[in-house]
Amino acid sequence: MPTDADILWFEQLNLDDIARVGGKNASLGEMLQAIAEIGINVPAGFAISAQVYRDFIDNNSLQTPIDLQLEALTRGEQGLTQTGAAIRQLIGDGEFSAAQAAAIGEAYERLCAQGETPCSVAVRSSATAEDLPEASFAGQQESYLNVSGNAALLEACRDCFASLYTDRAIVYREEQGFAHQQVAISVGVQKMVRSDLACAGVMFTLDTESGFPDAVLISGAWGLGETVVKGRVNPDRYMVYKPLLDDGSPERVGLKPIIEKSRGSKLEKMIYGAGSSPTLIEATNTAEQIGLTLSDAEVLTLARWGCRIEKHYGRPMDIEWAKDGVDGKLYIVQARPETIESQKDRSVLVSYKLKEQSTVLLQGASVGSAIATGPVYYTDNPKDVDGFPDGALLVTERTDPDWVPLMRKAAGIITDSGGTTSHAAIVSRELKVPAVVGTGNATRSLQPGAVVTLSCAEGAVGKIYAGELAYETHTTHVDEIPATRTQLMINAAIPDGALSWWKLPVAGIGLTRIEFIISTQIRVHPMALLHPQKITRQSVTDSIEVMTRGYDNPAAYFVDNLAQGIGKIAASRYPHPVIVRMSDFKSNEYRGLLGGEFFEIEEDNPMLGLRGASRYYHPLYREAFQLECQAIKYVREQMGFDNVVVMIPFCRTPGEADRVLETMATAGLVRGERGLQVYVMCEIPSNVILADEFARRFDGFSIGSNDLTQLVLGIDRDSAELKDLFDARDEAVKRMIEQVIVIAHQHDCKVGICGQAPSEHPEYAAFLVHCGIDSISLNPDSIVAASQFIAAAEREEGSDQK
């Protein structure tokens, strides 16, 4: 006879009850008891305890036949598939006792009494070894949505019991060292959130790619959340910087630190069905595909909830959320510990870099940061384990937990659909296998057997290249970086790349190249967005129209995307300074942007032409530069990243500096206001010769050793014939550097270097230390080697002074 202890309402439970109701149900109870009090919505429900499962097994005399099946598997007398199917059939043929059925039905009716009758519920498996910090068990058992009525509920509960012996669950328990008989199933019965009429998704309280702990990553799609979890769709993706979330403190009120907001294709959605098909998949309409699932306010609300849940549990979390299309409210429907990135060794960084290039066949979302090569192997059958060749790249439409045994054999994984929080992405990270998900058409466009290279080493966009490309790996041990008096900083270009180096103990970012954000994420010439009427080719107009859909106006597309890119880089080092160099494309490079040919002049020598500061006040680009300023202003004042320092490149004269500062001011960026600092690149001899004049106009100098070497020695930096003469270690260049450091310090200006010289020649750092430079900004993978030279130089300098 079931007791009151067999049916437990969520509000009766907490994390001490995992043995009784499993990790998933215990966590729901924990949230209702402790977290709902601080404003987080959690749907009501109850747990059918694991004891009911055990009694079900005993009442139907199932333990012995289950054990016999598992023993036959262990002895090799039958395969995994046969064993799992046989055990599930045994459980599926079992019956609930009359008392069990009555107790479950009574609880269900009580839940329905809180609203409509009969009510629709989600029925979820909750294993007693689930959602532990060291082993997630996520996805090993089944869940059922839109279950309505007593009979359907009992059937779903029986199916949950049977799912304890899915093939994947059997394998996972054995790998994790859990005895099958020691794990039981509790069932959670929770009122459905009507996200079939709105949206749902997943939220992590860290960046799942880099492990960056100060971010909340949110994925969302229309309809029930299963399409996101199972990777059926490419969802919208949002990232929020946690330390600047508005928590009521005066300095954060009104801040919107959303550092990523990307639109997924969202081609399908799961909605309510009826009868034997409680859920259905239908195509989304154009408006749904174009629109974002969440408003900024909703993104920030979910992020705040994620932070509260993380704080309560004391560890990074994996959370499922849903929005109700009837009452318009957001809800948290599940929360479990994140068990992959949070467990990694933070003292070691491994980076990958391609040594060759070839044709890019496909692009998608990158999972991990590694590179893999091998032949393409396409299959739509997750049981095709024996036929899968070692070292091949798995290509399939999407994966679910049944695919795990096959995924373990793959050198890399490529899917048509899914985002960075899909099943394919989560399992790939756990298996430490690189993956490119959401490519759209990999199963149709990649030739089976063809050798390709899968690269996740180039930021958020993963690429599939033709052929087998050579690559190299670099390991950085953070504890090998000594403390130095000279500030060590890093150079950054790709926002996701900056996040991947967050573990480095550096003092900030000495060079952020925003032209990389423009060329890789925006891809449109800003003047083409401001003056579309000047574009005379329809194909260009059509492409821009597609890219800017959903924005208030085309220019907002530029400002929003640039701001998010800069914001993500600034977040990686907040509150340390992040020096953002305004765009430094040459006119020929600007022509390469979509629509650029209609706004750029053709120059014989673009390297010495209309570039850097001269563009910012020039009629051909002034309006576009003001868009760059608007993005910076938004990053600093709306997102809250006041650690951003503006830097002006290729500023030829003090008079030009005055015109640039005036142009910035008209866009709302005034040097000195709200703590804004403005630096100037020192890369032209005039910057050194007139250093005292530039020091009166700027707060600091950043030496660009490449251009300075080019202009001091009169050598084209791209000349193959003169490459042996092009050397920043030349005495003439070194004297210029030493001179500007002395003069800058006389005017209390900071001086750093962000050129390639210290990265390519670590011993060059010793010379800079002797000159008294304030900071050295390096390529991230050069930090360890260069830091050793810097520390040695500082010790030598100290000995000399003694």
C-alpha positions in Angstrom: 0.0 0.0 0.0 1.6 3.3 -1.0 2.2 5.7 1.8 2.4 9.5 2.0 6.2 9.1 1.5 5.6 7.6 -2.0 3.9 10.7 -3.5 5.8 13.9 -2.5 4.9 17.4 -3.7 7.9 19.4 -5.0 7.6 21.9 -2.2 8.2 19.1 0.3 11.6 18.2 -1.3 15.1 19.5 -1.3 18.6 18.2 -2.4 18.7 15.9 0.6 16.0 13.8 -1.0 18.0 12.5 -4.1 17.9 9.0 -2.8 14.1 9.1 -2.6 13.2 11.1 -5.7 16.3 11.4 -7.9 18.3 14.4 -8.8 15.8 16.0 -11.1 12.9 16.0 -8.7 15.0 16.9 -5.7 16.3 19.9 -7.6 12.8 21.0 -8.5 11.8 20.8 -4.9 14.9 22.8 -3.9 14.0 25.5 -6.3 10.4 25.7 -5.1 11.4 25.8 -1.4 14.4 28.1 -1.6 14.4 30.0 -4.9 10.8 30.7 -5.7 10.8 33.0 -2.7 13.1 35.4 -4.5 11.0 35.7 -7.6 11.7 32.6 -9.8 8.6 30.9 -11.3 8.7 27.1 -11.1 5.6 25.0 -12.2 3.9 23.0 -9.5 4.1 19.2 -9.5 4.8 16.1 -7.5 7.3 13.2 -7.4 6.4 9.5 -7.5 9.2 8.2 -5.3 11.8 5.6 -6.3 10.2 3.3 -3.8 7.1 3.0 -6.0 9.5 1.8 -8.8 11.0 -0.7 -6.5 7.6 -1.9 -5.4 6.5 -2.1 -9.0 9.5 -4.3 -9.8 8.8 -6.5 -6.8 5.0 -6.8 -7.3 5.6 -7.9 -10.9 8.5 -10.3 -10.0 10.9 -8.5 -12.4 14.2 -8.3 -10.7 15.3 -11.9 -11.4 14.5 -11.8 -15.1 16.2 -8.4 -15.4 19.3 -9.7 -13.6 19.4 -12.7 -16.0 19.3 -10.4 -19.0 22.2 -8.3 -17.6 24.2 -11.4 -16.8 23.8 -12.6 -20.3 25.1 -9.3 -21.6 28.1 -9.4 -19.3 28.9 -13.0 -20.5 28.7 -11.9 -24.1 25.8 -14.2 -24.9 23.7 -11.4 -26.3 24.2 -7.8 -27.4 23.3 -4.5 -25.8 20.4 -3.8 -28.1 18.8 -7.2 -27.4 19.3 -6.9 -23.7 17.9 -3.4 -23.4 14.8 -4.2 -25.5 14.1 -7.4 -23.5 14.3 -5.5 -20.1 12.1 -2.7 -21.4 9.6 -5.2 -22.6 9.5 -6.9 -19.2 8.8 -3.6 -17.4 6.3 -2.4 -20.1 4.3 -5.6 -19.5 4.1 -4.9 -15.7 1.1 -3.5 -14.0 0.7 -0.9 -11.2 -1.1 -2.2 -8.2 -4.5 -0.8 -7.5 -3.2 1.2 -4.6 -0.3 2.6 -6.6 -2.7 3.6 -9.4 -5.1 5.2 -7.0 -2.4 7.2 -5.2 -0.9 8.5 -8.5 -4.4 9.4 -9.8 -5.4 11.2 -6.6 -2.2 13.4 -6.8 -2.8 14.1 -10.5 -6.4 15.2 -9.8 -5.2 17.5 -7.0 -2.7 19.1 -9.3 -5.3 19.6 -12.0 -7.6 21.2 -9.4 -5.2 24.2 -9.4 -6.3 25.0 -13.0 -8.0 23.2 -15.8 -9.2 19.6 -15.6 -7.9 17.3 -17.0 -4.6 19.2 -17.0 -1.6 18.6 -19.2 1.6 17.5 -17.5 5.2 16.8 -18.3 6.3 13.3 -17.0 10.0 13.1 -16.5 12.3 10.3 -15.3 14.5 11.2 -12.3 17.2 8.6 -11.6 18.5 8.3 -8.0 22.1 8.7 -9.4 21.2 11.6 -11.7 22.4 15.2 -11.8 25.3 14.5 -9.5 28.3 17.0 -9.8 30.5 14.2 -11.1 28.1 12.5 -13.4 25.1 14.2 -15.0 23.1 11.2 -16.3 21.3 13.9 -18.3 19.4 12.5 -21.3 19.9 8.8 -20.3 16.2 8.3 -19.4 13.0 9.5 -21.1 10.5 12.4 -20.6 7.0 12.7 -22.0 5.2 16.0 -22.7 1.5 17.0 -22.9 0.3 13.9 -21.0 -3.4 14.3 -20.1 -5.6 11.9 -18.1 -5.1 9.2 -15.5 -4.6 6.4 -18.0 -2.1 8.3 -20.1 -0.2 9.3 -16.9 0.2 5.7 -15.7 1.4 4.7 -19.2 4.0 7.5 -19.2 5.2 6.5 -15.7 5.6 2.9 -16.8 7.6 4.1 -19.9 9.8 6.2 -17.5 10.5 3.1 -15.5 11.4 1.2 -18.6 13.7 3.9 -19.8 16.1 3.1 -16.9 17.3 0.4 -19.3 17.7 2.2 -22.5 20.9 1.1 -24.3 22.6 4.4 -23.5 21.6 4.3 -19.8 23.0 0.8 -19.4 26.3 1.8 -21.0 26.6 5.0 -19.1 26.0 3.4 -15.7 28.7 0.8 -16.5 31.2 3.5 -17.5 30.4 5.6 -14.4 30.8 2.6 -12.1 27.1 2.5 -10.9 25.6 -1.0 -10.3 22.4 -1.3 -12.3 20.4 -2.6 -9.2 21.5 0.3 -7.1 19.9 2.9 -9.4 16.1 3.4 -9.3 13.7 5.7 -11.1 11.5 8.3 -9.5 9.0 10.1 -11.8 8.3 13.8 -11.8 4.8 15.0 -12.8 4.8 18.8 -13.5 2.2 21.1 -14.9 3.0 21.9 -18.5 4.1 25.4 -19.3 2.3 26.4 -22.6 5.5 27.1 -24.4 3.9 25.5 -27.4 2.3 28.9 -27.8 5.5 30.8 -27.1 9.1 29.6 -26.7 11.5 27.5 -24.6 15.1 26.5 -24.3 18.2 25.9 -22.2 20.4 28.2 -20.1 24.0 27.6 -18.8 25.6 29.7 -16.1 28.9 29.6 -17.9 30.1 29.7 -21.5 29.9 26.1 -22.6 32.8 26.5 -25.1 35.4 28.3 -23.1 34.3 27.6 -19.6 34.3 31.4 -19.0 32.5 31.5 -15.6 31.1 35.1 -15.8 28.6 34.5 -18.6 25.1 33.2 -18.9 24.4 31.4 -22.2 20.8 31.1 -23.3 19.4 29.2 -26.3 15.8 29.5 -27.3 13.4 28.4 -30.1 9.6 28.5 -30.7 7.4 25.8 -29.1 8.3 23.2 -26.6 11.9 23.0 -25.5 12.6 19.5 -26.8 13.6 20.8 -30.2 16.5 22.7 -28.6 17.5 19.9 -26.2 17.4 17.3 -29.0 19.1 19.5 -31.5 16.2 19.5 -34.1 16.6 23.3 -34.7 19.3 25.9 -34.8 18.1 28.1 -31.9 18.5 31.8 -31.1 21.5 32.3 -28.9 22.1 35.0 -26.2 25.0 35.6 -23.8 24.9 37.9 -20.8 27.8 39.1 -18.6 26.9 38.3 -15.0 28.9 40.8 -13.0 27.2 43.7 -14.6 23.6 42.4 -14.3 21.3 45.0 -12.7 20.8 43.6 -9.2 19.4 46.8 -7.7 22.8 48.3 -6.8 23.0 52.0 -7.9 25.9 51.5 -10.2 24.2 48.8 -12.2 20.6 50.1 -12.5 19.5 50.0 -16.1 22.6 48.2 -17.5 22.0 45.7 -20.3 25.2 43.6 -20.5 23.9 41.3 -23.4 27.2 40.5 -25.2 25.7 38.2 -27.8 22.3 38.0 -29.5 22.3 35.8 -32.6 19.3 34.7 -34.6 18.9 31.0 -35.3 17.0 29.6 -38.3 14.4 27.9 -36.1 12.8 26.0 -39.0 10.6 23.8 -36.8 8.7 23.9 -33.6 7.1 21.3 -31.3 3.4 21.9 -30.4 0.6 20.1 -28.7 -1.0 17.2 -30.5 -3.8 14.9 -29.4 -4.6 11.3 -28.6 -1.7 8.9 -29.4 0.4 11.8 -30.7 0.6 14.3 -27.7 3.2 16.4 -29.5 3.7 17.3 -33.1 6.4 19.0 -35.2 5.4 21.7 -37.6 7.3 24.2 -39.7 7.7 27.7 -38.4 6.5 30.7 -40.5 8.7 33.4 -41.9 8.0 35.8 -39.1 9.0 33.2 -36.5 12.2 32.4 -38.4 13.2 36.1 -38.7 12.1 37.2 -35.2 14.0 36.6 -31.9 12.3 34.4 -29.4 13.1 36.6 -26.4 13.1 40.4 -25.7 16.1 42.0 -24.1 14.1 42.3 -20.9 13.3 38.6 -20.9 17.0 37.7 -21.6 18.1 39.7 -18.6 15.4 38.2 -16.4 16.5 34.7 -17.3 20.1 35.6 -16.7 19.3 37.0 -13.3 17.4 33.8 -12.4 20.3 31.8 -13.6 22.7 33.7 -11.3 20.4 33.2 -8.3 20.1 29.5 -9.0 23.9 29.2 -9.4 24.5 31.2 -6.2 22.0 28.9 -4.3 23.6 25.7 -5.5 27.1 27.1 -5.3 28.2 25.8 -8.7 27.6 26.4 -12.5 24.2 25.1 -13.6 22.4 23.6 -16.6 18.9 24.9 -16.6 15.8 24.5 -18.8 13.3 27.4 -19.2 10.0 27.9 -20.9 7.7 30.8 -21.6 4.0 30.4 -21.2 2.0 31.7 -24.2 -1.1 32.1 -22.1 0.0 34.1 -19.1 3.2 35.5 -20.8 5.4 34.4 -17.8 8.8 32.8 -17.8 9.3 29.6 -15.9 12.3 27.4 -14.8 11.3 23.7 -15.4 14.6 22.0 -14.6 18.0 22.7 -13.1 21.0 20.4 -12.7 24.8 20.9 -12.1 26.9 21.5 -15.2 29.4 18.6 -15.3 31.7 19.3 -18.2 33.4 22.7 -18.4 33.2 23.3 -14.7 35.3 20.2 -14.1 38.2 21.0 -16.4 41.7 21.9 -15.3 41.9 25.7 -15.5 45.7 25.8 -15.3 46.2 24.3 -18.8 45.2 25.9 -22.1 45.5 24.0 -25.4 45.1 25.9 -28.6 45.0 24.7 -32.2 46.0 26.5 -35.4 45.7 25.5 -39.0 49.0 25.7 -40.9 47.2 25.5 -44.3 44.1 26.7 -46.0 41.7 25.3 -48.6 38.1 25.7 -49.8 35.5 26.1 -47.0 32.8 23.6 -47.8 30.5 24.3 -44.9 30.1 26.4 -41.8 28.2 26.0 -38.5 28.5 26.5 -34.8 31.8 25.3 -33.4 31.9 23.0 -30.4 35.2 22.9 -28.6 38.4 24.5 -29.9 40.1 21.5 -31.6 40.8 20.4 -35.2 40.1 17.0 -36.7 40.7 15.5 -40.1 39.3 12.3 -41.6 36.9 10.7 -44.1 33.2 11.7 -44.1 31.0 8.9 -42.9 27.2 9.6 -43.2 24.6 7.6 -41.4 21.1 8.1 -40.1 21.2 5.0 -38.0 22.6 5.4 -34.4 23.1 1.6 -34.2 25.6 1.7 -37.1 28.5 1.3 -34.6 30.1 -1.7 -36.1 30.2 -0.2 -39.6 31.7 3.1 -38.4 35.4 3.3 -39.4 38.0 4.4 -36.8 39.1 8.0 -37.3 36.1 9.0 -39.5 34.0 12.1 -39.1 30.4 11.4 -38.2 27.9 13.3 -40.4 24.3 13.1 -39.6 21.2 15.3 -39.4 21.2 15.5 -35.6 21.8 13.2 -32.6 20.0 12.1 -29.5 21.1 9.9 -26.6 20.9 6.8 -28.7 23.8 8.1 -30.8 26.3 8.2 -27.9 28.0 4.8 -28.6 28.6 5.8 -32.2 29.7 9.3 -31.3 32.5 7.8 -29.1 34.1 6.4 -32.1 34.1 9.6 -34.2 37.2 11.8 -34.6 34.7 14.7 -35.2 31.0 15.3 -35.5 29.1 17.4 -38.1 25.3 17.9 -38.0 22.7 19.6 -40.1 20.8 21.1 -37.2 21.2 22.0 -33.6 23.0 24.8 -31.6 25.7 24.9 -29.0 23.3 23.6 -26.3 21.9 20.7 -28.4 22.5 17.1 -27.5 25.3 16.8 -30.1 27.1 19.8 -28.7 26.8 18.7 -25.0 27.9 15.1 -25.7 30.8 16.2 -28.0 32.2 18.4 -25.2 31.9 15.5 -22.7 33.6 13.2 -25.1 36.2 15.9 -26.0 35.4 15.5 -29.7 35.2 18.6 -31.8 31.9 19.2 -33.6 30.4 21.6 -36.0 26.6 21.7 -35.5 23.8 23.4 -37.4 25.6 23.4 -40.8 22.2 23.2 -42.6 23.0 20.6 -45.3 26.1 18.6 -44.4 24.3 15.3 -45.1 23.5 16.5 -48.6 26.7 18.4 -49.6 29.6 16.3 -48.1 30.6 13.4 -50.2 30.8 10.1 -48.2 34.4 9.0 -48.0 35.9 12.4 -48.9 38.6 13.5 -46.6 37.9 16.9 -44.9 39.2 19.0 -42.1 36.9 20.1 -39.3 38.1 23.2 -37.5 36.7 24.7 -34.3 39.8 26.8 -33.7 38.6 30.0 -35.3 36.0 31.2 -32.8 32.2 30.6 -32.8 32.0 29.7 -36.4 33.2 26.1 -37.1 34.4 25.4 -40.6 34.7 22.3 -42.8 37.6 22.5 -45.2 38.3 20.4 -48.3 41.1 17.9 -47.8 43.4 17.0 -45.0 45.1 20.2 -43.7 48.1 20.3 -41.4 47.6 21.9 -38.0 49.6 22.5 -34.9 48.7 22.5 -31.2 50.1 24.7 -28.5 49.9 24.0 -24.7 50.0 26.9 -22.2 50.5 26.2 -18.6 49.2 29.1 -16.7 51.3 28.4 -13.6 54.4 28.9 -15.7 53.7 32.6 -16.2 55.7 34.6 -13.6 54.6 37.8 -12.0 56.2 40.8 -13.7 56.4 44.5 -13.0 55.7 45.3 -16.7 52.0 44.7 -17.4 51.4 41.7 -19.7 48.4 42.1 -22.0 47.0 40.2 -25.0 45.9 41.1 -28.5 42.4 40.2 -29.5 40.3 40.2 -32.7 37.6 37.5 -32.6 35.3 37.9 -29.6 35.0 34.2 -29.0 38.7 33.8 -29.2 39.1 36.4 -26.4 36.8 34.4 -24.1 38.8 31.2 -24.7 41.9 32.9 -23.1 40.1 34.1 -20.0 42.3 31.9 -17.8 45.5 33.8 -18.6 46.6 36.0 -15.7 47.1 39.2 -17.8 46.4 42.8 -17.1 43.9 43.4 -19.9 43.8 43.6 -23.7 46.3 45.9 -25.3 44.8 45.7 -28.8 41.3 44.9 -30.0 41.1 44.9 -33.8 37.4 45.8 -34.5 37.9 45.3 -38.3 37.8 41.6 -37.6 34.4 42.0 -36.0 33.3 44.0 -39.0 34.6 41.5 -41.6 33.5 38.3 -39.9 30.3 39.2 -38.1 28.9 42.2 -39.8 30.3 41.7 -43.3 28.6 44.8 -44.8 30.2 48.2 -45.5 28.7 50.6 -43.0 28.0 53.3 -45.7 26.0 50.7 -47.6 23.7 50.5 -44.6 23.4 54.2 -44.3 22.9 54.9 -48.0 21.3 51.9 -49.6 20.0 54.0 -52.4 23.5 54.3 -53.8 23.8 50.5 -54.4 23.0 49.7 -58.0 23.2 45.9 -58.0 20.1 44.1 -56.9 21.9 41.0 -55.6 23.8 43.2 -53.1 20.6 45.0 -52.0 18.9 41.6 -51.5 21.8 40.2 -49.4 21.8 43.3 -47.2 18.1 43.1 -46.7 18.3 39.5 -45.6 21.1 40.2 -43.1 19.4 43.2 -41.5 16.0 41.7 -41.1 14.6 42.2 -37.6 16.5 45.4 -36.9 14.9 48.8 -36.5 17.0 50.1 -39.4 20.0 48.9 -41.4 22.4 51.0 -39.4 21.2 49.4 -36.2 22.5 46.1 -37.5 26.0 47.5 -37.7 25.9 49.2 -34.2 24.3 46.3 -32.4 26.6 43.6 -33.8 29.7 45.7 -33.3 28.7 46.6 -29.8 28.1 42.9 -28.9 31.4 41.9 -30.4 33.3 44.6 -28.5 31.3 43.9 -25.4 32.2 40.2 -25.4 35.9 41.1 -25.7 35.6 43.7 -22.9 33.8 41.1 -20.7 36.7 38.7 -21.0 38.9 41.0 -19.0 36.6 43.3 -17.0 37.4 45.4 -15.0 41.0 45.4 -16.5 41.5 47.8 -19.5 40.5 46.7 -22.9 42.0 49.0 -25.6 39.8 49.1 -28.7 41.4 50.3 -31.9 38.9 52.0 -34.2 38.7 50.5 -37.7 41.9 50.3 -39.6 40.9 48.8 -42.9 42.6 50.1 -46.0 40.4 51.3 -48.9 41.0 48.1 -50.8 39.9 46.0 -47.7 36.8 48.1 -47.3 35.9 47.4 -50.9 35.9 43.7 -50.0 32.9 44.2 -47.7 29.4 43.8 -49.1 28.5 47.0 -50.9 32.0 48.4 -50.4 32.6 48.9 -54.2 29.9 51.6 -54.2 31.6 53.7 -51.6 35.3 53.2 -51.8 37.9 55.0 -54.0 40.6 53.0 -55.7 44.1 53.8 -54.6 47.5 52.9 -56.0 49.0 52.6 -52.5 46.2 51.9 -49.9 48.8 51.3 -47.2 49.7 55.0 -47.3 46.3 56.2 -48.4 42.9 56.9 -46.9 43.2 54.8 -43.7 43.0 55.2 -40.0 42.4 58.6 -38.5 42.1 60.3 -41.9 38.9 58.4 -42.7 37.1 59.4 -39.5 36.5 63.0 -40.5 36.5 62.5 -44.3 33.2 62.9 -46.1 33.5 59.4 -47.6 33.5 57.8 -44.1 32.6 60.2 -41.4 29.0 59.0 -41.0 30.3 55.4 -40.7 32.8 56.3 -38.1 30.1 57.8 -36.0 28.4 54.4 -36.1 31.6 53.0 -34.6 31.4 55.7 -31.9 27.8 54.8 -31.2 28.8 51.2 -30.6 31.5 52.2 -28.2 29.2 54.5 -26.4 26.6 51.8 -26.0 29.2 49.3 -24.8 30.5 51.7 -22.1 27.2 53.3 -21.0 24.4 50.8 -21.7 26.3 47.5 -21.2 28.5 49.0 -18.5 31.9 48.1 -19.8 33.7 51.3 -18.7 37.0 49.4 -19.0 36.9 50.1 -22.7 39.7 52.5 -23.9 39.4 54.0 -27.4 42.5 54.0 -29.6 43.0 56.0 -32.8 45.3 54.4 -35.5 47.5 56.0 -38.1 47.1 59.5 -36.9 49.5 61.6 -39.0 49.5 65.0 -37.3 48.3 66.8 -34.2 45.8 68.7 -36.3 44.3 65.5 -37.5 44.1 64.3 -33.9 42.0 67.4 -33.1 39.6 66.7 -36.0 39.1 63.1 -34.9 38.5 64.0 -31.3 36.0 66.6 -32.5 34.2 64.1 -34.7 34.1 61.6 -31.7 32.6 64.3 -29.5 29.7 65.0 -32.0 28.9 61.3 -31.6 28.8 61.5 -27.8 32.3 60.3 -27.1 34.2 63.0 -25.3 37.6 62.3 -23.9 37.6 62.6 -20.1 33.8 62.3 -19.8 32.6 59.3 -17.8 36.2 58.3 -17.4 36.8 57.8 -21.2 40.4 57.5 -22.1 41.7 57.9 -25.7 45.0 56.4 -26.9 46.8 56.9 -30.1 48.8 54.4 -32.1 52.5 55.2 -32.4 53.3 53.8 -35.9 54.4 56.8 -37.9 57.7 58.7 -37.4 55.7 61.9 -36.8 54.1 60.3 -33.8 57.6 60.0 -32.3 59.0 63.3 -33.5 55.9 65.2 -32.2 55.3 62.9 -29.3 55.0 65.9 -26.9 52.1 67.3 -29.1 50.3 64.0 -29.3 50.7 63.5 -25.5 48.7 66.7 -24.9 45.8 65.2 -26.9 45.8 61.6 -25.8 46.0 59.6 -22.6 48.5 57.0 -23.9 50.5 55.6 -26.8 50.5 52.1 -28.2 53.4 51.3 -30.4 52.5 49.4 -33.6 55.9 47.9 -34.4 54.9 46.6 -37.9 53.9 49.9 -39.4 56.6 51.8 -37.5 59.3 49.5 -38.9 57.8 49.9 -42.4 57.9 53.7 -42.3 61.2 54.1 -40.5 63.0 51.7 -42.8 61.0 52.6 -45.9 60.1 48.9 -46.6 56.8 47.5 -47.8 56.0 45.1 -45.0 54.4 42.7 -47.5 57.4 42.6 -49.9 58.8 39.1 -50.3 62.0 40.4 -51.8 62.7 42.7 -48.8 61.5 40.5 -46.0 65.0 39.9 -44.7 65.4 43.7 -44.2 62.1 44.1 -42.5 63.0 43.7 -38.8 61.7 45.6 -35.8 65.0 44.9 -34.1 66.8 47.3 -36.4 68.6 50.0 -34.4 66.8 52.8 -36.1 63.4 51.4 -35.0 64.6 50.7 -31.5 65.8 54.3 -31.1 62.4 55.6 -32.2 60.7 53.4 -29.6 63.0 54.4 -26.8 62.5 58.1 -27.7 58.7 58.0 -27.6 58.7 56.2 -24.2 60.9 58.8 -22.7 58.8 61.7 -24.0 55.5 60.1 -23.2 56.5 59.5 -19.6 57.6 63.2 -19.3 53.9 64.0 -20.0 52.5 61.3 -17.6 51.3 59.3 -20.6 51.3 55.5 -20.6 53.1 53.6 -23.3 52.5 50.1 -24.4 53.3 48.0 -27.5 50.9 45.9 -29.4 52.9 45.0 -32.5 54.1 41.6 -33.6 57.8 42.1 -32.5 57.5 40.9 -28.9 55.3 37.9 -30.0 57.7 36.8 -32.8 60.9 37.7 -30.9 60.4 37.2 -27.1 63.9 38.5 -26.4 62.7 41.8 -27.8 60.7 42.1 -24.6 64.0 42.6 -22.7 64.8 45.7 -24.8 61.4 47.1 -24.0 61.8 46.5 -20.3 65.1 48.4 -20.3 63.3 51.3 -22.0 60.8 51.4 -19.2 57.7 50.5 -21.2 54.5 50.2 -19.2 52.8 47.3 -20.9 53.5 44.7 -23.6 50.5 43.2 -25.5 51.2 39.8 -27.1 49.5 37.1 -29.0 48.0 34.9 -26.3 50.0 31.8 -27.2 53.2 33.9 -26.8 52.6 34.9 -23.2 54.5 32.1 -21.5 57.7 32.4 -23.5 57.7 36.2 -23.5 56.9 36.4 -19.8 60.1 34.5 -19.0 62.2 37.0 -20.9 60.4 39.9 -19.3 60.9 38.5 -15.8 64.5 37.9 -16.5 65.0 41.4 -17.9 63.3 42.9 -14.8 65.6 40.9 -12.6 68.6 42.1 -14.6 67.3 45.7 -14.5 67.0 45.4 -10.7 70.6 44.1 -10.4 71.9 46.9 -12.5 70.2 49.5 -10.4 71.7 48.0 -7.2 
